[in-house]
Amino acid sequence: MSKKEYTIQDEIDRLYSKARHDEAQALRHARLEARQEGMIEERRVIAKNFLMEGVPLETIVKATGLSRDEVEQLRDSCKNKRWNEA
């Protein structure tokens, strides 16, 4: 095997290894994002349940870690849903 062929094969191996590494990193990142989004969605569900039970807004904000604006939006969507069901 000539030196040139060896260098080309080394570059091919390096690129293949880098592609596998990049793919693994992308999968880890996607899993982390999915996990975080799932936790946020769980907080939203809890906030909706609190809202349906009449728990004060500030208590929901403190308990869930959601912003006041987001809890207010959830409250408004719960009100609209109740009106649509009536």
trRosetta pair geometry for C-beta under 8 A, 3 or more apart (Angstrom, degrees):
i j d omega theta_ij theta_ji phi_ij phi_ji
1 5 5.1 -120 -172 85 87 127
1 6 5.5 103 134 -60 117 92
2 5 4.8 96 57 8 79 102
2 6 7.0 -142 97 -5 42 89
3 6 5.6 -56 -149 37 33 114
3 7 6.3 34 154 -21 66 106
4 7 5.8 -55 -149 35 30 112
4 8 6.5 29 153 -17 64 105
5 8 5.7 -54 -148 36 32 111
5 9 6.3 31 154 -17 66 106
6 9 5.8 -55 -147 38 31 110
6 10 6.3 36 152 -22 64 105
7 10 5.6 -49 -147 33 31 115
7 11 6.5 32 153 -18 63 104
8 11 5.7 -54 -151 35 32 111
8 12 6.4 34 150 -19 65 104
9 12 5.5 -51 -147 36 35 114
9 13 6.3 36 153 -18 66 105
10 13 5.7 -55 -148 38 30 112
10 14 6.2 32 152 -21 65 107
11 14 5.6 -51 -144 36 32 113
11 15 6.3 30 157 -17 65 106
12 15 6.0 -57 -147 39 28 108
12 16 6.3 30 154 -20 63 109
13 16 5.7 -55 -145 37 29 113
13 17 6.2 30 155 -18 64 107
14 17 5.8 -57 -149 37 28 111
14 18 6.3 28 153 -19 64 107
15 18 5.6 -52 -144 37 32 112
15 19 6.3 35 154 -22 64 104
16 19 5.8 -53 -149 33 29 112
16 20 6.6 29 153 -17 63 104
17 20 5.8 -54 -151 36 32 110
17 21 6.4 32 151 -18 65 107
18 21 5.6 -55 -147 38 33 113
18 22 6.1 33 154 -20 67 106
19 22 5.7 -52 -143 37 30 111
19 23 6.3 32 155 -20 63 106
20 23 5.7 -54 -148 36 29 112
20 24 6.4 30 154 -19 64 106
21 24 5.8 -56 -150 36 30 111
21 25 6.4 30 152 -19 65 106
22 25 5.6 -53 -148 36 32 112
22 26 6.3 34 153 -21 65 105
23 26 5.7 -53 -148 34 31 112
23 27 6.5 32 153 -18 64 105
24 27 5.8 -54 -150 36 32 112
24 28 6.5 34 152 -19 65 104
25 28 5.7 -53 -149 35 33 112
25 29 6.3 33 153 -19 65 107
26 29 5.7 -55 -148 38 31 113
26 30 6.3 32 153 -20 65 106
27 30 5.7 -53 -145 36 31 111
27 31 6.4 32 155 -19 64 104
28 31 5.8 -56 -150 36 30 111
28 32 6.4 30 153 -19 64 107
29 32 5.7 -55 -148 36 31 112
29 33 6.4 30 155 -17 65 106
30 33 5.8 -54 -147 38 31 110
30 34 6.2 31 155 -19 65 107
31 34 5.7 -56 -147 37 30 111
31 35 6.2 31 155 -20 65 107
32 35 5.7 -54 -147 36 30 112
32 36 6.3 27 155 -16 64 107
33 36 5.8 -57 -147 39 31 110
33 37 6.2 29 156 -17 66 107
34 37 5.8 -55 -144 39 30 109
34 38 6.3 35 153 -22 63 106
35 38 5.7 -54 -150 34 29 115
35 39 6.6 29 152 -19 63 103
36 39 5.7 -53 -150 34 33 110
36 40 6.5 32 152 -17 65 104
37 40 5.6 -52 -148 37 35 112
37 41 6.2 36 153 -20 66 105
38 41 5.7 -53 -146 37 31 111
38 42 6.4 36 152 -22 64 104
39 42 5.5 -50 -149 33 33 115
39 43 6.7 36 150 -19 63 101
40 43 5.6 -52 -154 33 35 113
40 44 6.6 38 148 -21 65 102
41 44 5.4 -50 -151 33 37 115
41 45 6.5 39 151 -20 66 101
42 45 5.7 -50 -150 33 34 112
42 46 6.5 34 151 -17 64 105
43 46 5.6 -54 -148 38 33 112
43 47 6.2 36 152 -21 66 106
43 64 4.4 118 -167 -170 99 103
43 65 6.3 -72 -137 56 147 92
43 66 5.6 159 143 -51 123 105
44 47 5.5 -53 -147 36 32 113
44 48 6.4 34 153 -21 65 103
44 64 7.9 107 -66 -172 29 143
44 66 7.0 104 -84 -86 62 145
44 70 7.7 -91 -102 160 93 116
44 74 6.3 -169 -156 -99 84 136
45 48 5.7 -52 -150 34 31 112
45 49 6.5 32 151 -19 63 104
46 49 5.7 -54 -151 35 32 112
46 50 6.4 34 151 -19 65 104
46 63 7.4 -128 138 123 125 111
46 64 5.7 169 88 -100 117 111
47 50 5.6 -53 -149 36 33 113
47 51 6.3 36 152 -22 66 105
47 60 5.1 89 -136 -176 83 118
47 64 4.9 -17 -66 -53 100 167
47 66 5.7 -21 -67 18 150 150
47 70 7.8 29 129 121 175 96
47 71 5.5 -126 -165 -118 135 87
47 74 5.3 59 117 99 121 167
48 51 5.5 -53 -148 35 32 114
48 52 6.4 32 154 -19 65 105
48 74 5.6 -118 -78 179 77 119
48 78 5.9 164 -145 -79 85 122
49 52 5.8 -54 -149 35 31 111
49 53 6.5 21 153 -11 63 110
50 53 5.8 -67 -151 43 31 106
50 55 3.9 -58 -177 42 93 136
50 59 7.3 -153 -176 102 136 100
50 60 4.7 160 105 -101 147 106
50 63 7.0 145 -82 68 157 143
50 64 7.7 -131 7 -39 146 121
51 54 7.7 51 -179 -65 31 21
51 55 6.9 -75 -70 47 29 86
51 60 6.7 29 -59 -91 77 158
51 71 7.6 172 -69 -172 118 86
51 74 6.2 -169 -26 121 155 103
51 75 5.2 -159 -137 -101 138 74
51 78 5.1 161 116 12 135 168
52 78 6.4 -137 -69 -161 79 138
55 59 5.3 -108 167 84 100 126
55 60 5.6 120 106 -59 114 95
56 59 4.6 89 68 5 87 108
56 60 7.1 -157 97 -8 45 86
57 60 5.7 -59 -153 35 32 111
57 61 6.4 34 152 -21 67 104
57 68 6.9 61 158 -144 114 85
57 71 5.8 136 -156 122 85 132
57 72 7.1 29 -142 -75 133 75
57 75 7.1 -33 -101 -56 105 148
58 61 5.5 -49 -147 33 35 114
58 62 6.4 31 155 -15 65 105
58 68 7.9 -7 -97 -107 58 105
59 62 5.9 -57 -149 40 31 108
59 63 6.0 24 156 -16 67 113
60 63 5.8 -59 -138 41 28 107
60 64 5.8 -1 172 3 67 117
60 66 7.3 -29 140 52 89 112
60 71 5.2 138 107 -142 123 140
61 64 6.8 -71 -135 47 17 91
61 65 7.9 88 176 -81 50 6
61 66 6.3 -105 -125 73 57 71
61 67 7.2 -6 -136 177 103 17
61 68 5.3 -7 -99 -82 141 68
61 71 5.5 -102 -74 -10 80 153
64 71 7.3 141 54 -84 136 113
66 70 4.5 -110 174 83 109 127
66 71 5.3 129 101 -54 121 89
66 74 7.8 23 139 -7 161 138
67 70 4.6 95 57 5 84 101
67 71 7.1 -153 92 -3 45 85
68 71 5.8 -58 -149 39 32 109
68 72 6.2 34 152 -21 66 107
69 72 5.6 -56 -149 36 30 112
69 73 6.5 31 153 -20 65 103
70 73 5.6 -51 -150 34 34 112
70 74 6.4 35 151 -18 65 103
71 74 5.5 -51 -149 37 35 113
71 75 6.3 42 149 -24 65 103
72 75 5.4 -49 -148 33 34 116
72 76 6.4 34 153 -19 65 103
73 76 5.7 -52 -149 36 32 111
73 77 6.4 30 153 -17 65 105
74 77 5.7 -55 -146 38 32 109
74 78 6.3 35 152 -21 65 104
75 78 5.7 -55 -150 34 30 112
75 79 6.5 32 151 -20 64 104
76 79 5.6 -51 -149 33 33 113
76 80 6.4 33 153 -17 65 105
77 80 5.6 -51 -146 38 35 112
77 81 6.2 38 153 -23 65 105
78 81 5.6 -53 -147 35 31 113
78 82 6.5 32 154 -19 64 103
79 82 5.9 -55 -151 35 31 109
79 83 6.4 28 153 -17 65 107
80 83 5.7 -56 -148 37 32 111
80 84 6.2 31 154 -19 66 108
81 84 5.8 -56 -147 37 30 111
81 85 6.4 28 154 -19 64 107
82 85 5.8 -59 -149 36 31 109
82 86 6.5 36 153 -30 65 104
83 86 5.8 -51 -150 24 32 114
